Amino acid sequence: MRILSVHNYYKIRGGEDESCKSEKSLLREMGHLVDEYEKDNISIPSYRSWQLATQTIWSQESYQAVRQKLQHQPYDVVHVQNSFPLISPSVYYAAQAEGVPVIQTIRNYRLLCPNALFFRQGKVCEDCLNKAIPWPGIIHSCYRNNRLASGITASMISIHRLLKTWDRKVDKYIALTHFARNKLIQGGLPANKIIVKPNFVNPDPGVGHGKGQFALYVGRLSVEKGLDTLLSAWDKLQSPFPLRIVGDGPLSELVLDKIKESPHISWLGRKSIDEVHQLMGEASFLIFPSKWYETFGRVAIEAFAKGTPVIASQIGAIAELVEHKRTGLQFQPGDSLDLAEQVEWALSHPEELQQMRLEVRQEFEAKYTARANYQQLIEIYRMAANN
């Protein structure tokens, strides 16, 4: 099978980009031919405002480039990972013009919400959901705190909604969880085209020992990720316990201030994936305090692979991945007291925590291995090709 992978990389590479790379590597390992059409947001400063606006809504360059690729080689599918902002939905039209089915993986809510998160001013926001024109996102400058950029993004959403691009030009959507699928259906995407297939971890990093006696946070240091909730919870613990933080982001100053107050908190900055997996294997548990509707939670299944339970907020997709008192614990999103209570429960129930280590590894082996994921992905490709 020959696949054309289409991906617009973020300026700062994150979990979405890593998942895309893992998927391409897996397909190649299994003997498939994977070609690429890619752009990188690092080039955005070279565009003038009007150029970026037109590129976001309709990139003639991407349309022509993808169509030429499809004319030059016979492809079975075009798999779009992310087309925003430099590639644009024009690639769907290019594929359809050449009779090649299109798969679109949904890794955020960009098709429904200008900032892609359903999150504003520190809390969940669905003001743009089901609006023909997502005007609240423009008024509140939801994309990059820039009203012009938000207007361009909202225009892309509304124009292609009017053209029925999302309905007619994509053969199959891949949602990473049932929660994400339901939210996409609520936003108007065709239910019969949305299939749930999770992310995976490859290669298998192996089980850790979990004897490091510390809690671990891995991710962007930002409000939507719940880092402020986490830091506040550590102030409320009855018995101090070490917390290690991996990542960077806009709340780095808050982390630095908290480190000065508490000797039990350490900030390790950015780490390689191998270093992260090593820390996960040593940690007593991972904390996933997100406040927004995560579409998945790659960090959580990486912890599962290492045999490390996850204490997660009860919201969005992450609440679907973590089963309370089996593969981890849940707390109310944004509730630092509840989080502190769950941490204390974990520390005071070592036998139950040890049982969770066995459960999360079994969960990983059952759902999130490369082999299981590959079978699901190929079946989706075949369904799209048959249609």
C-alpha positions in Angstrom: 0.0 0.0 0.0 1.3 3.5 -0.9 0.3 6.4 1.4 0.8 10.1 1.0 1.1 11.6 4.5 0.2 15.3 4.7 1.3 17.2 7.8 1.8 20.8 8.9 4.3 20.8 11.8 4.1 23.1 14.7 6.8 25.6 15.5 7.4 23.8 18.8 7.1 20.1 18.2 4.8 18.3 20.6 2.9 15.1 21.2 0.8 15.5 18.0 3.9 15.6 15.9 5.4 12.7 17.7 2.3 10.6 17.1 2.4 11.4 13.4 6.0 10.4 13.2 5.4 7.1 15.0 2.5 6.2 12.7 4.7 6.8 9.6 7.5 4.8 11.0 5.2 1.9 11.8 3.8 1.8 8.3 7.3 1.8 6.9 8.3 -1.0 9.2 5.4 -3.0 8.0 6.5 -2.7 4.4 4.3 0.2 3.1 5.5 3.1 1.0 5.0 6.4 2.8 5.7 9.6 1.0 5.3 13.0 2.6 4.0 16.4 1.8 4.9 18.7 4.8 5.2 22.3 5.9 6.6 23.8 9.1 5.2 26.7 11.0 8.7 27.9 11.5 8.3 29.5 8.1 5.3 31.6 9.0 7.3 34.9 9.6 8.3 34.9 5.9 4.6 35.3 4.9 2.9 38.7 4.7 -0.5 38.9 6.5 -2.6 38.7 3.4 -0.5 35.8 2.1 -1.0 33.9 5.3 -4.7 34.6 5.3 -5.2 33.2 1.8 -2.9 30.3 2.5 -4.9 29.3 5.5 -8.2 29.3 3.7 -7.0 27.9 0.4 -3.4 27.1 -0.5 -3.1 26.9 -4.3 0.5 25.9 -3.8 -0.5 22.8 -1.7 -3.3 22.0 -4.0 -1.0 21.9 -7.0 1.8 20.1 -5.2 -0.4 17.3 -3.9 -2.2 16.9 -7.1 1.1 16.6 -9.0 2.4 13.9 -6.5 -0.8 11.9 -7.0 -0.5 12.1 -10.8 3.1 11.0 -10.7 2.6 7.9 -8.5 -0.4 5.7 -7.8 -1.5 6.2 -4.2 -4.0 4.2 -2.2 -4.8 6.9 0.3 -3.9 10.5 1.3 -3.7 10.6 5.1 -3.9 14.2 6.4 -2.6 14.7 9.9 -2.8 18.5 10.1 -3.4 21.0 7.4 -3.5 24.2 9.5 -2.4 26.9 8.7 0.0 26.6 5.7 -1.4 23.6 3.8 -5.1 24.2 4.1 -8.1 22.1 3.2 -7.3 22.5 -0.5 -5.4 19.2 -0.3 -8.7 17.3 0.2 -9.9 18.8 -3.2 -6.6 17.8 -4.8 -7.0 14.2 -3.7 -10.6 14.0 -4.7 -9.7 15.4 -8.2 -7.3 12.5 -8.6 -9.7 9.9 -7.2 -7.7 9.1 -4.1 -9.5 8.6 -0.8 -8.8 11.0 2.1 -8.2 10.1 5.8 -8.1 13.0 8.3 -6.9 12.3 11.8 -8.4 14.7 14.4 -5.8 15.7 17.0 -7.5 18.9 18.2 -10.8 20.7 17.6 -9.7 23.1 14.9 -12.6 22.3 12.6 -15.0 23.5 15.3 -13.2 26.0 17.4 -10.7 28.8 16.3 -8.2 28.1 19.1 -8.7 24.3 18.7 -9.1 23.7 22.4 -12.6 24.6 23.5 -10.8 26.6 26.2 -10.8 30.3 27.1 -10.0 32.4 30.2 -9.0 29.3 32.2 -12.1 27.2 31.6 -13.9 25.1 29.0 -15.7 27.2 26.4 -18.1 26.0 23.7 -19.3 29.3 22.5 -18.4 28.6 18.9 -19.7 25.1 18.8 -22.4 24.7 16.1 -22.2 28.3 15.0 -22.1 28.7 11.2 -19.6 31.5 11.8 -17.6 31.1 15.0 -17.8 34.8 15.7 -17.2 34.6 19.5 -13.7 33.3 18.7 -13.0 36.5 16.8 -14.4 38.8 19.4 -12.3 37.2 22.1 -9.2 36.9 19.9 -9.0 33.2 20.7 -6.3 32.3 18.3 -2.9 33.5 19.5 -4.7 36.5 21.3 -4.8 38.2 17.9 -8.2 39.3 16.5 -7.0 39.3 12.9 -5.5 35.8 13.1 -8.7 34.7 14.9 -10.8 36.1 12.1 -8.7 34.3 9.4 -9.0 31.0 11.3 -12.8 31.5 11.8 -13.1 32.3 8.1 -11.4 29.1 7.2 -13.8 27.1 9.4 -17.0 28.9 8.2 -16.1 28.9 4.4 -15.3 25.2 4.4 -18.4 24.5 6.4 -20.4 26.4 3.8 -18.7 24.5 1.0 -19.4 21.3 2.9 -15.7 20.4 2.7 -15.8 18.5 6.0 -18.8 16.4 4.7 -17.9 15.8 1.1 -14.2 15.9 0.7 -13.0 13.6 3.6 -13.8 9.8 3.3 -12.9 8.9 6.9 -12.0 10.7 10.1 -10.0 9.2 12.8 -10.9 10.3 16.3 -8.5 9.2 19.1 -11.2 8.6 21.7 -15.0 8.1 21.9 -15.2 11.5 23.8 -13.5 13.2 20.8 -15.8 11.4 18.3 -18.9 12.5 20.2 -17.7 16.1 20.3 -17.0 16.1 16.6 -20.5 14.7 15.9 -22.0 17.3 18.2 -20.2 19.9 16.1 -21.7 18.7 12.8 -19.2 16.2 11.4 -20.8 13.1 9.8 -21.0 10.3 12.4 -20.8 7.6 9.8 -17.3 8.8 8.7 -15.7 9.0 12.2 -13.8 6.0 13.5 -12.1 5.7 16.8 -8.5 4.6 16.8 -6.1 5.6 19.7 -2.5 6.6 19.6 0.1 4.0 20.5 3.7 3.8 21.8 6.4 2.3 19.7 8.9 0.9 20.5 7.6 -0.5 23.7 9.8 1.2 26.4 9.4 -1.7 28.9 8.1 -1.7 32.5 9.8 0.4 35.1 10.2 -0.4 38.8 8.3 2.6 40.2 10.5 2.9 43.3 11.7 6.4 42.8 9.4 7.8 45.4 8.2 10.9 43.4 5.3 12.1 41.4 5.8 13.2 37.8 4.2 15.8 35.5 5.1 15.8 31.8 3.7 18.3 29.4 3.4 22.0 28.5 3.5 24.4 31.4 0.2 26.1 30.7 -3.2 26.8 32.3 -5.2 24.4 30.0 -2.9 21.6 31.0 -3.8 22.3 34.7 -0.3 23.1 35.9 -1.6 25.8 38.2 -4.0 23.2 39.8 -1.1 20.8 40.3 1.1 23.4 42.0 -1.8 24.5 44.2 -2.5 20.9 45.2 1.1 20.4 46.4 0.5 23.2 48.9 -2.4 21.3 50.3 -0.7 17.9 50.9 -0.7 16.8 54.5 2.6 15.0 54.1 5.2 16.5 51.7 6.0 14.3 48.7 8.6 15.0 45.9 7.2 16.3 42.6 9.2 16.5 39.4 8.1 18.6 36.5 9.2 18.0 32.9 8.4 20.5 30.1 8.3 24.2 29.4 5.7 26.9 28.5 4.1 30.1 29.6 3.8 29.2 33.3 7.5 28.6 33.7 7.8 31.7 36.0 5.1 30.3 38.2 7.0 27.1 38.5 10.2 28.9 39.3 8.4 30.9 42.1 7.0 27.7 43.5 10.4 26.0 43.6 11.7 28.8 45.7 8.9 28.2 48.2 9.0 24.4 48.2 12.1 22.1 48.3 9.9 19.2 47.3 9.2 20.5 43.8 11.9 20.3 41.1 11.7 21.5 37.4 13.7 19.4 35.0 12.9 21.4 31.8 12.6 19.7 28.5 13.8 16.1 28.2 14.3 13.6 25.4 11.7 10.9 25.0 14.1 8.3 26.4 14.7 10.4 29.5 11.0 10.9 29.9 10.3 7.2 29.8 13.1 6.6 32.3 11.5 9.0 34.7 8.0 7.5 34.1 9.3 4.1 35.0 10.8 5.4 38.3 7.8 7.5 39.3 5.3 6.4 41.9 2.6 7.8 39.6 2.1 10.4 36.8 -0.2 13.4 37.3 -2.4 14.5 34.3 -4.3 17.6 35.6 -5.6 18.9 32.3 -8.6 21.4 32.3 -9.4 21.2 28.6 -11.1 18.5 26.4 -8.0 16.5 25.5 -8.5 14.5 22.3 -6.3 11.8 23.7 -3.5 11.9 26.3 -0.3 10.4 24.8 1.6 11.0 28.0 -0.8 8.8 29.9 -0.4 5.7 27.7 3.4 6.2 27.8 3.0 5.9 31.6 0.8 2.8 31.1 3.6 1.3 29.0 6.0 1.8 31.9 3.6 0.3 34.4 2.9 3.7 36.1 -0.6 4.6 37.3 -2.0 8.0 36.3 -3.9 10.5 38.5 -6.0 12.4 36.0 -8.7 15.1 35.9 -12.2 13.8 35.2 -12.7 15.6 31.9 -12.5 14.9 28.2 -10.6 12.0 26.7 -8.3 11.5 29.6 -11.2 10.5 31.8 -11.9 7.8 29.3 -8.4 6.5 29.4 -8.0 6.3 33.2 -10.3 4.1 35.1 -10.7 5.2 38.8 -9.0 2.9 41.2 -8.0 0.4 38.5 -5.5 2.2 36.2 -5.2 5.3 38.3 -7.3 7.9 40.1 -9.6 10.7 39.0 -10.3 14.1 40.4 -12.5 17.1 39.5 -10.8 19.3 36.9 -9.4 22.5 38.4 -10.0 21.3 42.0 -6.6 21.3 43.7 -8.0 20.0 47.0 -9.5 17.0 45.3 -6.2 16.4 43.5 -4.3 16.6 46.8 -6.8 14.1 48.4 -6.2 11.6 45.5 -2.5 11.9 45.9 -2.7 11.2 49.6 -5.0 8.2 49.0 -2.4 6.8 46.6 0.4 7.3 49.1 -1.5 5.7 51.9 -2.5 2.6 49.8 0.7 1.1 48.5 -0.8 -2.3 47.9 -3.6 -0.9 45.7 -1.0 1.3 43.9 1.1 -1.8 43.2 -2.0 -3.6 41.8 -2.6 -0.6 39.5 0.9 -1.0 38.1 -0.1 -4.4 36.8 -3.4 -3.1 35.5 -2.0 -0.2 33.5 0.6 -2.5 31.8 -2.2 -4.9 30.9 -4.2 -2.0 29.5 -1.3 -0.9 27.4 -0.7 -4.4 26.0 -4.4 -4.8 25.2 -5.0 -1.4 23.5 -2.0 0.7 22.8 0.7 -1.4 21.2 2.0 -0.9 17.7 0.6 -4.2 16.5 -2.9 -3.5 17.6 -2.8 0.0 16.2 -1.5 -1.1 12.8 -4.3 -3.5 12.3 -6.9 -0.8 13.0 -5.2 1.7 10.8 -4.9 -0.6 7.8 -8.6 -1.6 8.2 -9.5 2.1 8.0 -7.5 2.6 4.9 -9.2 -0.3 3.3 -12.6 0.9 4.2 -11.8 4.3 2.7 -10.4 2.7 -0.5 -13.5 0.5 -0.9 -15.8 3.5 -0.6 
